[in-house]
Amino acid sequence: MQLHTVQTSVHATASTALPTAPLRDPAAPGRLGLLLLCIVVLWPLMVWAEFKPWLLFDERSMRATGRFLSDFVPPRHDAEFLRLMLAETWRTVAIATVGLTLAFVVAVPLALLSTARLSISALTGRMAAGPYVLRQATRWVAIVLRSVPELVWALIFVRVVGLGPTSGVIAIGIAYGGMLGKVYAEILESGDPSTTQALLRNGAGRLQAFLFGTLPQCSTELVSYTVYRWECAIRSSVVLGFVGAGGLGQQLDNASKMFAGAEASSILLIFMLLVGLADRLSAWLRKELG
């Protein structure tokens, strides 16, 4: 009898200590309301963008797609064409690499000038008027550079320097310079300021504070983002080829205009392989740096 009473007491205590879980998710109404709000906001935007995905499955669209894809098989793979593609692939990588190098040269001064972390006047509180105006002006320069797409920059410089890789290099350098400058500044600002501030307070210059205080703790993230942007530059260099900047993009544009589906297919396959190799290389570098 006493044992039965103890068991009953234990079961009663357990049922009191472990309340039953609610049968309904208390956050469900909020999630549903957020979903409805997204639909209400996105619907007029899709109407204005004339987004009609069902047209892809129209009978005429499917027939045109079939004819277009049938020209891709088999891809062109003769020796003369592959030699040309090898040269243009190397040209594409060169455009991306030199363009990113130019972007790096543009981005580093922009990042250093727009980073308040390296300001000596800000150590005592409010930044002085001169450095503040300089930093704001630098940030606006970075905004202007990255707000214009690299394709538009390429169109401008094709008319200045003529057809060829030079316009593509300059376009990537300017557009990516603004992007890198902005992100570099944000990465530098996100680090621990104590070491940098200690160096500045003890008489170190801005360059010394950057090299020995800010850069060591941010170097891995800076290199990782730079490698990612190099991968993006390879993709951009192909697109820039459509406006005469050379490389695989220009060959793809020529093949499309001549309705040479086999050549276009080969170029697309090479481009996919190139981007895949760039992705693997960037992943390996991030792993090594991490």
Contacts in CASP RR format, 6 or more apart in sequence:
PFRMAT RR
TARGET T0000
AUTHOR 0000-0000-0000
METHOD contacts of the structure
MODEL  1
MQLHTVQTSVHATASTALPTAPLRDPAAPGRLGLLLLCIVVLWPLMVWAE
FKPWLLFDERSMRATGRFLSDFVPPRHDAEFLRLMLAETWRTVAIATVGL
TLAFVVAVPLALLSTARLSISALTGRMAAGPYVLRQATRWVAIVLRSVPE
LVWALIFVRVVGLGPTSGVIAIGIAYGGMLGKVYAEILESGDPSTTQALL
RNGAGRLQAFLFGTLPQCSTELVSYTVYRWECAIRSSVVLGFVGAGGLGQ
QLDNASKMFAGAEASSILLIFMLLVGLADRLSAWLRKELG
55 61 0 8 1.000
71 259 0 8 1.000
71 261 0 8 1.000
71 262 0 8 1.000
71 264 0 8 1.000
71 265 0 8 1.000
72 261 0 8 1.000
72 262 0 8 1.000
72 264 0 8 1.000
72 265 0 8 1.000
73 262 0 8 1.000
73 265 0 8 1.000
74 262 0 8 1.000
74 265 0 8 1.000
75 262 0 8 1.000
75 265 0 8 1.000
75 266 0 8 1.000
75 269 0 8 1.000
76 260 0 8 1.000
76 262 0 8 1.000
76 263 0 8 1.000
76 265 0 8 1.000
76 266 0 8 1.000
77 266 0 8 1.000
81 263 0 8 1.000
81 266 0 8 1.000
84 251 0 8 1.000
85 248 0 8 1.000
85 251 0 8 1.000
85 266 0 8 1.000
85 267 0 8 1.000
85 270 0 8 1.000
88 246 0 8 1.000
88 247 0 8 1.000
88 248 0 8 1.000
88 250 0 8 1.000
88 251 0 8 1.000
89 247 0 8 1.000
89 248 0 8 1.000
89 270 0 8 1.000
89 274 0 8 1.000
91 165 0 8 1.000
91 246 0 8 1.000
91 247 0 8 1.000
91 248 0 8 1.000
92 234 0 8 1.000
92 237 0 8 1.000
92 238 0 8 1.000
92 246 0 8 1.000
92 247 0 8 1.000
92 248 0 8 1.000
92 249 0 8 1.000
92 274 0 8 1.000
93 234 0 8 1.000
93 274 0 8 1.000
94 165 0 8 1.000
95 165 0 8 1.000
95 168 0 8 1.000
95 169 0 8 1.000
95 172 0 8 1.000
95 233 0 8 1.000
95 237 0 8 1.000
95 240 0 8 1.000
95 245 0 8 1.000
95 246 0 8 1.000
95 247 0 8 1.000
96 172 0 8 1.000
96 230 0 8 1.000
96 233 0 8 1.000
96 234 0 8 1.000
96 236 0 8 1.000
96 237 0 8 1.000
97 230 0 8 1.000
97 233 0 8 1.000
98 169 0 8 1.000
99 168 0 8 1.000
99 169 0 8 1.000
99 170 0 8 1.000
99 172 0 8 1.000
99 173 0 8 1.000
99 176 0 8 1.000
99 233 0 8 1.000
100 172 0 8 1.000
100 173 0 8 1.000
100 176 0 8 1.000
100 226 0 8 1.000
100 229 0 8 1.000
100 230 0 8 1.000
100 233 0 8 1.000
102 169 0 8 1.000
102 170 0 8 1.000
102 172 0 8 1.000
102 173 0 8 1.000
102 177 0 8 1.000
103 172 0 8 1.000
103 173 0 8 1.000
103 174 0 8 1.000
103 175 0 8 1.000
103 176 0 8 1.000
103 177 0 8 1.000
103 178 0 8 1.000
103 179 0 8 1.000
103 180 0 8 1.000
103 229 0 8 1.000
103 233 0 8 1.000
104 177 0 8 1.000
104 180 0 8 1.000
104 226 0 8 1.000
106 145 0 8 1.000
106 173 0 8 1.000
106 174 0 8 1.000
106 177 0 8 1.000
106 178 0 8 1.000
106 180 0 8 1.000
106 181 0 8 1.000
107 176 0 8 1.000
107 177 0 8 1.000
107 178 0 8 1.000
107 179 0 8 1.000
107 180 0 8 1.000
107 181 0 8 1.000
107 184 0 8 1.000
108 181 0 8 1.000
108 184 0 8 1.000
110 138 0 8 1.000
110 141 0 8 1.000
110 142 0 8 1.000
110 177 0 8 1.000
110 178 0 8 1.000
110 181 0 8 1.000
110 182 0 8 1.000
110 184 0 8 1.000
110 185 0 8 1.000
111 180 0 8 1.000
111 181 0 8 1.000
111 182 0 8 1.000
111 184 0 8 1.000
111 185 0 8 1.000
111 188 0 8 1.000
112 118 0 8 1.000
112 206 0 8 1.000
112 210 0 8 1.000
113 134 0 8 1.000
113 135 0 8 1.000
113 138 0 8 1.000
114 135 0 8 1.000
114 138 0 8 1.000
114 139 0 8 1.000
114 142 0 8 1.000
114 181 0 8 1.000
114 185 0 8 1.000
115 135 0 8 1.000
115 185 0 8 1.000
115 188 0 8 1.000
115 189 0 8 1.000
115 214 0 8 1.000
116 122 0 8 1.000
116 127 0 8 1.000
116 135 0 8 1.000
116 189 0 8 1.000
117 188 0 8 1.000
117 189 0 8 1.000
117 191 0 8 1.000
117 193 0 8 1.000
117 196 0 8 1.000
117 214 0 8 1.000
118 188 0 8 1.000
118 196 0 8 1.000
118 200 0 8 1.000
118 206 0 8 1.000
118 209 0 8 1.000
118 210 0 8 1.000
118 214 0 8 1.000
119 127 0 8 1.000
119 131 0 8 1.000
119 135 0 8 1.000
120 200 0 8 1.000
120 205 0 8 1.000
120 206 0 8 1.000
121 127 0 8 1.000
121 128 0 8 1.000
121 131 0 8 1.000
122 131 0 8 1.000
123 197 0 8 1.000
123 200 0 8 1.000
123 201 0 8 1.000
127 135 0 8 1.000
139 182 0 8 1.000
139 185 0 8 1.000
141 178 0 8 1.000
142 177 0 8 1.000
142 178 0 8 1.000
142 181 0 8 1.000
142 182 0 8 1.000
142 185 0 8 1.000
143 178 0 8 1.000
143 182 0 8 1.000
145 174 0 8 1.000
145 175 0 8 1.000
145 177 0 8 1.000
145 178 0 8 1.000
146 175 0 8 1.000
146 176 0 8 1.000
146 177 0 8 1.000
146 178 0 8 1.000
146 179 0 8 1.000
146 182 0 8 1.000
148 174 0 8 1.000
148 175 0 8 1.000
149 175 0 8 1.000
150 168 0 8 1.000
150 171 0 8 1.000
150 172 0 8 1.000
150 173 0 8 1.000
150 174 0 8 1.000
150 175 0 8 1.000
150 176 0 8 1.000
150 236 0 8 1.000
150 239 0 8 1.000
150 240 0 8 1.000
151 171 0 8 1.000
151 239 0 8 1.000
151 240 0 8 1.000
151 243 0 8 1.000
153 168 0 8 1.000
153 170 0 8 1.000
153 171 0 8 1.000
153 174 0 8 1.000
153 175 0 8 1.000
154 167 0 8 1.000
154 168 0 8 1.000
154 170 0 8 1.000
154 171 0 8 1.000
154 240 0 8 1.000
154 241 0 8 1.000
154 243 0 8 1.000
154 244 0 8 1.000
154 245 0 8 1.000
155 243 0 8 1.000
156 171 0 8 1.000
157 166 0 8 1.000
157 167 0 8 1.000
157 168 0 8 1.000
157 170 0 8 1.000
157 171 0 8 1.000
158 164 0 8 1.000
158 167 0 8 1.000
158 243 0 8 1.000
158 244 0 8 1.000
158 245 0 8 1.000
160 167 0 8 1.000
161 167 0 8 1.000
161 170 0 8 1.000
163 244 0 8 1.000
163 245 0 8 1.000
163 246 0 8 1.000
164 244 0 8 1.000
164 245 0 8 1.000
164 246 0 8 1.000
165 245 0 8 1.000
165 246 0 8 1.000
165 247 0 8 1.000
167 240 0 8 1.000
167 243 0 8 1.000
167 244 0 8 1.000
167 245 0 8 1.000
168 237 0 8 1.000
168 240 0 8 1.000
168 241 0 8 1.000
168 245 0 8 1.000
168 246 0 8 1.000
171 240 0 8 1.000
171 245 0 8 1.000
172 233 0 8 1.000
172 236 0 8 1.000
172 237 0 8 1.000
172 240 0 8 1.000
176 229 0 8 1.000
176 232 0 8 1.000
176 233 0 8 1.000
176 236 0 8 1.000
179 229 0 8 1.000
180 225 0 8 1.000
180 226 0 8 1.000
180 229 0 8 1.000
183 225 0 8 1.000
184 222 0 8 1.000
184 225 0 8 1.000
187 218 0 8 1.000
187 221 0 8 1.000
187 222 0 8 1.000
187 225 0 8 1.000
188 214 0 8 1.000
188 218 0 8 1.000
190 218 0 8 1.000
191 214 0 8 1.000
191 217 0 8 1.000
191 218 0 8 1.000
192 217 0 8 1.000
195 212 0 8 1.000
195 213 0 8 1.000
195 214 0 8 1.000
195 217 0 8 1.000
196 209 0 8 1.000
196 210 0 8 1.000
196 213 0 8 1.000
196 214 0 8 1.000
199 205 0 8 1.000
199 208 0 8 1.000
199 209 0 8 1.000
199 212 0 8 1.000
199 213 0 8 1.000
200 206 0 8 1.000
200 209 0 8 1.000
204 212 0 8 1.000
215 222 0 8 1.000
220 289 0 8 1.000
220 290 0 8 1.000
223 285 0 8 1.000
223 289 0 8 1.000
224 285 0 8 1.000
224 286 0 8 1.000
224 289 0 8 1.000
224 290 0 8 1.000
227 281 0 8 1.000
227 282 0 8 1.000
227 285 0 8 1.000
227 286 0 8 1.000
228 282 0 8 1.000
230 278 0 8 1.000
230 282 0 8 1.000
231 275 0 8 1.000
231 278 0 8 1.000
231 279 0 8 1.000
231 282 0 8 1.000
234 274 0 8 1.000
234 275 0 8 1.000
234 278 0 8 1.000
235 275 0 8 1.000
237 245 0 8 1.000
237 247 0 8 1.000
237 248 0 8 1.000
237 249 0 8 1.000
238 247 0 8 1.000
238 248 0 8 1.000
238 249 0 8 1.000
238 252 0 8 1.000
238 271 0 8 1.000
239 249 0 8 1.000
240 246 0 8 1.000
240 249 0 8 1.000
241 247 0 8 1.000
241 248 0 8 1.000
241 249 0 8 1.000
241 250 0 8 1.000
241 252 0 8 1.000
241 253 0 8 1.000
242 249 0 8 1.000
242 250 0 8 1.000
242 252 0 8 1.000
242 253 0 8 1.000
244 250 0 8 1.000
244 253 0 8 1.000
248 267 0 8 1.000
248 270 0 8 1.000
248 271 0 8 1.000
248 274 0 8 1.000
249 267 0 8 1.000
251 263 0 8 1.000
251 267 0 8 1.000
252 264 0 8 1.000
252 267 0 8 1.000
252 268 0 8 1.000
252 271 0 8 1.000
255 261 0 8 1.000
255 263 0 8 1.000
255 264 0 8 1.000
255 267 0 8 1.000
256 264 0 8 1.000
END
